[in-house]
Amino acid sequence: MTPIYIIEENRPRLLLFFAGWACDETPFRRYRPRGMDYMVCYDYRTLEMDTAFVARYEEIHVVGWSMGVWAASRVGHLLGENVRTRVALNGTPYPVDGRRGIPPATYRGTQEGLSGASLHKFLRRMCADSAAFRDFLSVTPRRPLEELRDELESVARTDASLPAPRWEWTEAVVGMDDRIIPPANQLVAWHEVGTPVRTEPWAHYHEPMFHYYLQDRWTSD
């Protein structure tokens, strides 16, 4: 796992964001939470994470998106007692699951058929429309395809070898226009563990969603 600071000003609070598959920090550099340090984590080929930074903060607020919800669920227990809020956006703790995540056939198809063209289609499907897709392309990550294929393989293999995650989320947000992780599966996952759920008419990648949860939510604190 790769953690990178976007804001490092030795503030007492940290916003810790777990991005999705195929991401790096690029799409999320534009957000500026007020009065907080801000770190983005990505690349889940391994869940190894140096958590020495945790001791610097009085409060940590976690936001996970897409595959980042799974990653945060797996490493959240390492973040200590100062985690105050945990918000899951368009994801579940179960990455490959016919009822609670991405259906296995869909996941395998993405992994086995990964190419420049198929990645382009995947990214287009994340977005609600052409305008949203153009916006994403202006900040899209540029990671090698082989790395992304390895990430998919590692997530599935690691998840299958571990017991069910126990980390509790404060809130889950489900975009009902999500064409990556079926909204019905997301709802099943969160209802099973008793996490409060809010539904919105959003696609999987919805810039105003990030703008709120990675910036505007913190402007009044």
Backbone bond lengths (Angstrom), bond angles and torsions (degrees), N, CA, C in turn:
res aa  C-N    CA-C-N  psi(-1)  N-CA   C-N-CA  omega(-1)  CA-C   N-CA-C  phi
1 M - - - 1.458 - - 1.527 109.50 -
2 T 1.307 115.66 139.61 1.462 120.78 -179.45 1.524 110.19 -110.79
3 P 1.330 119.38 114.39 1.462 121.92 172.72 1.526 109.35 -99.35
4 I 1.317 116.75 138.12 1.467 119.94 178.48 1.521 109.27 -140.72
5 Y 1.321 116.22 133.01 1.460 120.39 177.16 1.531 110.17 -76.13
6 I 1.321 115.81 133.93 1.464 122.41 168.27 1.530 108.68 -97.32
7 I 1.326 116.40 -38.99 1.463 122.59 173.15 1.522 107.39 -127.56
8 E 1.308 117.16 123.38 1.466 122.29 176.28 1.517 108.14 -134.62
9 E 1.336 115.34 92.58 1.457 121.49 -176.14 1.529 111.68 -126.39
10 N 1.325 116.26 19.23 1.465 121.99 178.17 1.521 112.28 57.38
11 R 1.323 115.75 39.16 1.465 120.64 173.04 1.527 109.85 -76.23
12 P 1.334 118.45 160.50 1.466 120.14 -179.50 1.530 113.45 -77.22
13 R 1.347 117.40 -12.78 1.462 120.86 -179.30 1.523 110.31 -118.24
14 L 1.346 114.89 147.24 1.457 121.29 178.72 1.519 109.83 -126.43
15 L 1.337 116.39 132.59 1.454 121.87 167.45 1.526 106.68 -97.75
16 L 1.311 116.26 117.28 1.462 122.74 -175.90 1.520 108.32 -112.07
17 F 1.323 116.56 113.64 1.461 122.26 -174.63 1.525 110.22 -111.33
18 F 1.325 115.97 126.19 1.453 122.66 175.10 1.528 108.12 -100.31
19 A 1.327 116.20 109.64 1.462 121.73 -176.70 1.529 110.40 -79.28
20 G 1.334 115.99 177.56 1.453 121.19 -175.69 1.511 113.99 -91.61
21 W 1.324 114.67 -178.14 1.466 121.52 177.40 1.535 109.70 -59.01
22 A 1.317 115.48 145.21 1.473 124.33 176.11 1.526 112.93 72.63
23 C 1.325 117.22 4.04 1.466 119.51 -176.29 1.522 112.02 -92.17
24 D 1.309 114.41 163.15 1.448 123.50 158.35 1.537 105.36 -131.46
25 E 1.317 117.01 -160.63 1.472 118.86 -176.49 1.522 114.02 -80.05
26 T 1.343 117.52 -11.62 1.465 121.05 -169.27 1.528 114.46 -53.46
27 P 1.354 119.92 -50.38 1.471 118.22 -176.63 1.518 114.57 -66.47
28 F 1.332 117.08 -12.33 1.462 120.34 -170.49 1.523 113.13 -113.95
29 R 1.327 116.31 7.25 1.460 120.26 177.59 1.527 112.38 -71.08
30 R 1.310 117.61 -22.63 1.463 120.20 -174.15 1.528 113.46 -74.01
31 Y 1.318 118.36 -12.58 1.465 121.00 -175.30 1.523 109.73 -92.10
32 R 1.332 115.46 140.51 1.465 121.77 -174.61 1.529 109.71 -133.61
33 P 1.325 118.42 82.46 1.469 119.93 176.76 1.526 110.52 -61.63
34 R 1.307 116.46 136.92 1.467 121.05 -174.71 1.524 111.27 -78.95
35 G 1.329 115.33 135.04 1.458 120.62 172.63 1.514 114.41 69.40
36 M 1.343 117.64 22.91 1.458 120.90 -175.82 1.517 110.05 -138.99
37 D 1.327 116.08 150.76 1.446 119.51 160.31 1.533 107.41 -76.83
38 Y 1.314 115.77 161.22 1.465 119.85 -172.22 1.526 108.17 -145.22
39 M 1.320 115.74 122.41 1.462 122.32 -178.46 1.525 110.05 -126.30
40 V 1.326 116.33 140.38 1.464 122.74 175.78 1.519 108.91 -114.40
41 C 1.332 116.36 133.15 1.461 122.55 175.10 1.527 109.45 -112.25
42 Y 1.316 116.58 142.63 1.466 121.76 177.52 1.516 108.98 -158.36
43 D 1.343 116.37 177.65 1.466 124.73 178.94 1.523 110.76 69.52
44 Y 1.334 115.64 89.09 1.455 121.24 -174.61 1.529 112.42 -101.12
45 R 1.334 116.29 33.81 1.465 119.71 171.45 1.521 110.35 -66.40
46 T 1.305 116.38 -22.90 1.458 122.55 171.30 1.519 108.20 -143.50
47 L 1.318 116.48 150.10 1.457 120.88 176.61 1.523 111.58 -96.49
48 E 1.315 117.79 6.62 1.456 120.18 176.89 1.525 109.64 -62.69
49 M 1.319 115.19 131.43 1.457 120.29 -173.91 1.522 109.85 -145.93
50 D 1.313 116.88 124.75 1.454 121.86 175.37 1.524 107.95 -79.96
51 T 1.322 116.66 110.46 1.466 121.08 -174.89 1.526 112.55 -100.99
52 A 1.329 117.51 21.50 1.463 119.88 179.57 1.528 111.82 -59.49
53 F 1.325 116.90 -29.45 1.468 120.92 -178.91 1.520 112.71 -63.27
54 V 1.315 117.83 -23.91 1.468 121.83 -174.58 1.523 111.68 -56.99
55 A 1.313 117.25 -38.92 1.470 121.26 -175.95 1.518 112.75 -64.72
56 R 1.314 118.67 -15.12 1.464 121.63 -177.83 1.524 112.60 -77.72
57 Y 1.342 118.53 -13.60 1.464 120.41 -166.87 1.525 113.39 -117.43
58 E 1.321 114.16 140.12 1.464 121.02 173.91 1.521 110.65 -79.46
59 E 1.331 116.24 -30.84 1.459 121.38 178.98 1.522 109.32 -138.58
60 I 1.326 114.93 140.85 1.464 121.63 172.63 1.518 107.80 -127.33
61 H 1.319 115.82 131.89 1.462 122.24 177.03 1.524 107.73 -118.23
62 V 1.327 116.39 125.33 1.459 122.33 -173.40 1.520 110.34 -108.03
63 V 1.327 115.48 132.43 1.461 122.42 170.57 1.523 107.01 -125.01
64 G 1.332 116.65 128.95 1.456 121.49 175.28 1.511 109.86 -118.14
65 W 1.310 115.40 143.38 1.474 120.25 178.40 1.524 109.24 -130.75
66 S 1.334 115.49 133.72 1.456 121.63 174.17 1.533 109.97 56.58
67 M 1.339 118.25 -126.66 1.457 120.15 179.83 1.521 111.64 -62.91
68 G 1.318 117.65 -20.14 1.452 120.81 176.94 1.521 113.19 -64.71
69 V 1.332 117.05 -23.42 1.468 119.86 175.68 1.535 109.15 -65.63
70 W 1.328 115.47 -43.80 1.470 119.75 176.49 1.527 110.52 -61.05
71 A 1.333 117.15 -48.75 1.464 120.56 -176.99 1.525 111.13 -60.27
72 A 1.324 116.94 -45.80 1.462 120.23 179.32 1.527 111.18 -63.79
73 S 1.327 116.97 -36.81 1.465 120.36 177.75 1.523 111.30 -61.46
74 R 1.330 116.24 -32.34 1.456 121.29 -176.94 1.527 113.56 -82.75
75 V 1.312 117.84 -30.19 1.474 119.85 -176.99 1.518 112.80 -111.27
76 G 1.326 118.23 -2.28 1.461 120.82 -175.21 1.513 114.13 -56.75
77 H 1.342 116.91 -33.52 1.470 119.63 -178.72 1.528 112.06 -65.86
78 L 1.331 117.01 -15.13 1.467 120.72 179.06 1.526 112.69 -83.62
79 L 1.321 116.91 -7.86 1.458 120.58 -172.06 1.522 113.37 -88.53
80 G 1.314 117.79 -1.62 1.454 120.78 172.27 1.516 114.48 83.61
81 E 1.328 114.84 -166.12 1.463 122.50 -171.37 1.524 113.11 -89.89
82 N 1.320 118.60 -5.65 1.458 120.08 -173.72 1.528 114.20 -95.05
83 V 1.325 117.00 9.53 1.466 119.85 174.86 1.521 108.43 -75.16
84 R 1.328 116.11 121.92 1.468 121.11 -175.09 1.533 112.86 -99.19
85 T 1.312 117.17 -42.22 1.460 120.38 -179.31 1.525 109.23 -134.33
86 R 1.341 115.48 151.13 1.458 122.20 -178.96 1.532 107.10 -140.98
87 V 1.312 117.49 107.32 1.458 121.52 -175.69 1.525 109.48 -115.25
88 A 1.318 116.66 126.78 1.461 123.33 179.05 1.523 109.53 -103.46
89 L 1.327 116.39 127.44 1.473 122.24 -178.96 1.529 109.54 -115.42
90 N 1.314 116.60 117.78 1.468 122.03 173.38 1.525 112.93 47.73
91 G 1.315 115.64 51.74 1.455 120.77 177.38 1.514 109.78 -162.16
92 T 1.332 116.53 174.27 1.461 121.72 176.20 1.523 108.88 -142.34
93 P 1.330 117.60 167.33 1.470 119.53 175.72 1.525 113.08 -73.69
94 Y 1.348 118.05 0.17 1.458 121.73 -173.57 1.533 109.15 -120.94
95 P 1.330 117.93 96.01 1.466 119.85 -170.80 1.528 114.31 -70.17
96 V 1.325 117.21 -37.04 1.468 121.03 -179.06 1.521 107.35 -123.65
97 D 1.313 116.78 98.67 1.463 120.63 -173.74 1.522 108.95 -159.51
98 G 1.303 117.10 126.71 1.453 120.93 -176.71 1.508 114.72 -67.21
99 R 1.342 117.35 -21.25 1.457 121.38 -178.80 1.518 112.90 -108.65
100 R 1.343 117.42 -29.40 1.464 120.54 -168.01 1.528 113.90 -125.49
101 G 1.311 117.83 9.10 1.456 120.73 -178.34 1.512 111.27 -159.14
102 I 1.326 116.48 -141.64 1.461 121.26 177.06 1.526 108.29 -84.02
103 P 1.326 118.78 127.24 1.468 120.26 178.62 1.528 110.89 -55.18
104 P 1.338 118.18 138.40 1.466 121.21 -176.09 1.523 114.17 -53.77
105 A 1.326 118.31 -40.78 1.462 119.96 -179.11 1.521 111.29 -64.21
106 T 1.323 116.77 -39.00 1.465 121.18 178.29 1.521 110.35 -65.97
107 Y 1.327 115.86 -43.42 1.472 120.57 -179.90 1.524 110.60 -62.11
108 R 1.339 116.59 -47.37 1.467 120.14 179.69 1.517 111.46 -62.98
109 G 1.332 116.14 -39.31 1.455 119.32 179.07 1.515 112.42 -62.53
110 T 1.327 116.58 -40.41 1.468 120.17 176.71 1.523 110.77 -63.00
111 Q 1.321 115.81 -43.22 1.463 120.57 -177.96 1.525 111.61 -67.83
112 E 1.320 117.20 -49.31 1.461 120.86 -174.20 1.522 112.74 -73.76
113 G 1.330 117.53 -29.53 1.455 120.34 -177.44 1.513 114.51 -100.76
114 L 1.339 116.74 14.89 1.455 119.54 -173.96 1.527 111.40 -64.63
115 S 1.319 115.46 127.21 1.461 123.46 177.39 1.517 107.08 -152.99
116 G 1.316 116.76 175.17 1.458 119.39 176.56 1.515 111.69 -58.84
117 A 1.332 115.92 -41.66 1.465 120.16 -179.02 1.518 111.63 -68.63
118 S 1.339 117.29 -42.57 1.468 119.10 -178.36 1.529 111.27 -69.97
119 L 1.332 117.51 -33.97 1.460 119.87 176.05 1.522 110.26 -64.92
120 H 1.321 116.57 -40.89 1.465 120.87 177.33 1.532 110.42 -58.52
121 K 1.338 116.78 -43.41 1.467 120.71 178.73 1.519 111.15 -66.35
122 F 1.320 116.52 -38.95 1.468 120.61 178.09 1.519 110.51 -60.50
123 L 1.327 116.00 -46.72 1.466 120.09 -178.92 1.521 111.10 -65.25
124 R 1.325 116.64 -36.65 1.474 119.93 177.07 1.515 110.61 -64.74
125 R 1.341 116.52 -39.38 1.461 120.85 -179.39 1.526 111.36 -68.40
126 M 1.330 117.51 -25.62 1.470 120.60 177.14 1.521 111.73 -64.27
127 C 1.332 116.26 -29.24 1.463 121.25 -169.21 1.524 111.29 -98.55
128 A 1.322 116.17 153.30 1.456 120.71 -175.75 1.513 113.00 -71.50
129 D 1.336 117.83 -35.20 1.456 120.58 -174.97 1.529 109.16 -157.99
130 S 1.333 115.70 -178.07 1.466 120.70 -176.33 1.520 112.28 -64.08
131 A 1.325 116.91 -36.82 1.469 119.70 -179.96 1.524 110.69 -65.18
132 A 1.336 117.32 -42.87 1.458 120.86 178.25 1.527 110.76 -65.33
133 F 1.331 115.90 -36.25 1.467 119.51 178.81 1.522 111.25 -67.33
134 R 1.312 117.48 -41.64 1.464 120.66 176.97 1.522 110.80 -61.17
135 D 1.322 116.03 -40.16 1.465 119.91 177.86 1.524 110.28 -62.02
136 F 1.331 116.74 -43.56 1.458 119.57 -179.78 1.526 111.31 -66.56
137 L 1.332 117.59 -39.50 1.464 120.19 -179.17 1.530 112.12 -62.16
138 S 1.318 116.64 -25.17 1.468 119.07 179.55 1.522 112.10 -73.15
139 V 1.339 116.65 -15.77 1.471 120.61 -179.44 1.527 111.30 -130.16
140 T 1.320 117.33 17.93 1.461 120.12 -172.88 1.520 111.99 -66.73
141 P 1.344 117.29 143.36 1.467 120.48 176.00 1.528 110.87 -65.16
142 R 1.326 117.04 160.14 1.461 122.84 179.78 1.523 109.58 -129.62
143 R 1.310 116.70 62.72 1.453 120.61 178.38 1.532 110.47 -95.13
144 P 1.332 119.09 149.12 1.472 121.88 -178.00 1.534 111.60 -63.82
145 L 1.325 116.40 144.17 1.461 121.10 -179.37 1.526 111.79 -58.30
146 E 1.322 117.25 -40.87 1.471 119.49 -178.15 1.520 110.59 -62.54
147 E 1.309 116.84 -35.84 1.459 121.21 177.07 1.523 110.65 -65.01
148 L 1.327 116.53 -40.75 1.462 120.54 179.67 1.523 111.08 -68.03
149 R 1.328 117.05 -38.09 1.464 120.75 176.74 1.530 110.10 -63.94
150 D 1.311 116.49 -43.59 1.467 120.58 177.67 1.522 111.38 -62.46
151 E 1.322 116.31 -35.46 1.463 119.99 179.44 1.526 110.63 -63.77
152 L 1.334 116.79 -44.95 1.466 120.14 177.61 1.525 111.31 -60.50
153 E 1.324 116.50 -44.80 1.459 120.56 -179.80 1.521 111.09 -63.14
154 S 1.316 117.01 -43.71 1.458 121.23 -177.30 1.518 111.73 -66.63
155 V 1.332 117.00 -40.74 1.463 120.02 179.50 1.523 110.16 -61.18
156 A 1.335 117.02 -48.71 1.464 120.24 -178.57 1.525 111.44 -63.45
157 R 1.332 117.12 -43.59 1.462 120.98 -178.48 1.529 110.87 -67.00
158 T 1.333 116.70 -44.33 1.462 120.72 -178.82 1.514 111.08 -65.06
159 D 1.333 115.97 -44.31 1.461 119.11 -178.50 1.519 111.38 -62.50
160 A 1.338 116.69 -40.20 1.461 120.41 -178.36 1.526 111.96 -66.93
161 S 1.326 117.41 -24.29 1.468 120.90 -175.87 1.520 113.35 -92.64
162 L 1.315 118.15 -5.35 1.460 121.64 -175.47 1.524 111.05 -110.96
163 P 1.328 117.76 152.95 1.472 119.65 173.36 1.524 110.27 -67.27
164 A 1.324 115.61 165.38 1.462 120.61 -178.83 1.525 110.43 -57.58
165 P 1.341 117.82 138.32 1.472 120.37 -179.89 1.517 111.71 -65.62
166 R 1.325 115.62 145.08 1.467 122.02 -176.97 1.520 113.50 -110.88
167 W 1.323 117.34 -7.68 1.465 120.19 -174.71 1.516 110.33 -64.84
168 E 1.331 118.44 133.26 1.458 122.58 -177.03 1.521 110.54 -95.76
169 W 1.328 115.96 133.08 1.457 122.29 177.36 1.520 109.99 -95.10
170 T 1.331 116.08 144.73 1.460 121.80 178.82 1.524 111.30 -73.39
171 E 1.318 115.35 -39.16 1.467 121.22 -173.17 1.521 109.01 -156.23
172 A 1.328 116.26 145.36 1.457 121.19 173.24 1.522 108.65 -123.83
173 V 1.320 115.56 138.82 1.463 122.22 177.12 1.523 107.75 -116.21
174 V 1.323 116.29 126.82 1.466 122.28 -177.99 1.520 109.16 -116.73
175 G 1.324 116.02 119.61 1.455 120.97 175.05 1.515 110.13 -83.76
176 M 1.313 117.24 119.24 1.460 121.04 -172.67 1.529 112.69 -76.70
177 D 1.338 117.13 -5.15 1.461 121.19 173.63 1.531 110.71 -107.08
178 D 1.318 116.30 23.26 1.462 121.84 -179.28 1.530 109.32 -74.16
179 R 1.335 116.68 120.43 1.467 121.28 178.97 1.526 111.98 -107.25
180 I 1.320 117.02 14.72 1.454 121.89 176.91 1.535 110.38 -106.84
181 I 1.304 117.17 -55.20 1.470 122.38 175.57 1.523 106.93 -112.93
182 P 1.321 119.21 114.77 1.466 120.80 -175.04 1.530 112.30 -51.11
183 P 1.331 117.71 126.31 1.466 119.39 -179.98 1.522 113.26 -55.81
184 A 1.333 117.59 -37.25 1.468 119.75 179.63 1.526 110.65 -61.41
185 N 1.333 116.92 -38.35 1.464 120.37 177.80 1.519 111.40 -67.52
186 Q 1.321 116.37 -39.43 1.460 119.13 177.11 1.524 111.10 -60.98
187 L 1.312 116.17 -43.54 1.466 120.22 -179.36 1.525 111.36 -63.18
188 V 1.346 116.86 -40.51 1.460 120.26 177.47 1.528 109.88 -61.54
189 A 1.328 116.52 -46.21 1.466 120.36 -178.01 1.522 111.30 -58.27
190 W 1.329 117.29 -47.12 1.462 119.84 -175.45 1.525 112.18 -75.05
191 H 1.325 117.17 -34.41 1.464 118.26 177.38 1.526 110.74 -66.78
192 E 1.323 117.42 -35.06 1.465 120.47 -179.61 1.524 112.00 -62.65
193 V 1.330 117.12 -36.24 1.468 119.61 -177.33 1.528 112.23 -98.26
194 G 1.331 117.07 -0.04 1.458 120.58 174.97 1.514 115.51 77.12
195 T 1.338 117.60 23.30 1.463 120.97 178.17 1.520 110.39 -81.90
196 P 1.333 119.70 131.73 1.462 120.97 176.05 1.536 110.90 -59.02
197 V 1.327 115.86 134.08 1.462 121.29 -174.47 1.525 110.20 -121.32
198 R 1.332 114.80 138.18 1.458 121.49 171.29 1.524 107.85 -120.04
199 T 1.318 117.41 131.32 1.454 121.23 177.69 1.523 109.72 -102.76
200 E 1.334 114.62 144.03 1.458 121.98 179.22 1.534 108.91 -138.38
201 P 1.321 118.75 154.67 1.463 121.45 179.85 1.530 111.63 -81.99
202 W 1.323 117.11 54.89 1.451 122.49 -171.23 1.519 111.66 -111.70
203 A 1.334 115.67 153.12 1.455 122.05 169.87 1.531 109.17 -80.41
204 H 1.335 115.34 177.48 1.463 119.61 -177.88 1.525 110.88 -62.17
205 Y 1.329 117.16 -47.72 1.465 122.11 174.48 1.524 106.91 -103.53
206 H 1.324 115.68 113.29 1.468 121.21 -175.45 1.522 107.12 -133.65
207 E 1.311 117.32 102.93 1.461 120.95 -172.44 1.527 113.47 -56.05
208 P 1.347 120.21 -43.39 1.472 118.29 177.56 1.532 113.71 -59.58
209 M 1.326 116.92 -29.51 1.466 120.43 175.89 1.522 110.49 -62.33
210 F 1.321 116.39 -46.87 1.463 120.13 178.38 1.524 110.93 -66.78
211 H 1.321 115.86 -39.03 1.458 120.03 -179.40 1.527 110.21 -58.94
212 Y 1.331 116.01 -38.88 1.458 118.53 179.22 1.526 111.65 -74.47
213 Y 1.337 117.25 -52.03 1.463 119.87 -171.62 1.525 113.74 -77.49
214 L 1.332 117.24 -19.27 1.460 119.96 178.42 1.523 113.16 -106.76
215 Q 1.337 116.72 -2.46 1.467 118.10 179.62 1.529 112.09 -145.17
216 D 1.331 118.06 -68.40 1.462 120.20 -168.70 1.514 113.66 -62.47
217 R 1.300 117.65 -32.27 1.474 120.60 -179.49 1.526 111.08 -57.46
218 W 1.316 117.66 -26.21 1.468 120.91 -172.28 1.535 112.97 -102.03
219 T 1.328 118.17 -0.65 1.455 119.07 -174.63 1.528 112.53 -72.88
220 S 1.325 117.77 -21.27 1.469 119.60 -178.10 1.526 112.17 -96.43
221 D 1.338 117.45 -1.75 1.475 119.72 -176.97 1.531 111.25 -89.58
